[in-house]
């Protein structure tokens, strides 16, 4: 299987192109990266994650955060080999470059589509969506998801770790 056919990357494309839920792109991208190349911060998957993080920051008018993320993603995806197969690579880099310029000029958020050109990838996205239809979400929630999501499991996990560390 081509690595971009992985279920988590298919979800990434859906979150990015259809739902415009860039926080979830980050979540599924990070899950895939941690399973595949943990701690390799130069892995091309981190470039994909940073595109989504850039979009999330830009939408929230965090221009410095968006700029950093877009610059890093462009560097990693410009020559990412297999990790950009199935995409119009020059169009992708042009879109990221346009986002860098827009963010530098403090222009309002303007979403773009990842340029998927592979029929197989398009079919995988369509098939996944048939099995897992998207639910419409509140735009305010999507925009501020990192603050509004349920974090109880994360907080519980941190408390358990603290407790274990105190016992040692």
Helices and strands as residue ranges (DSSP letters): G 3-5, H 7-13, I 14-19, H 22-37, H 44-59, H 63-77, G 81-84, H 89-104, H 119-131, H 139-143, H 145-148, H 152-167
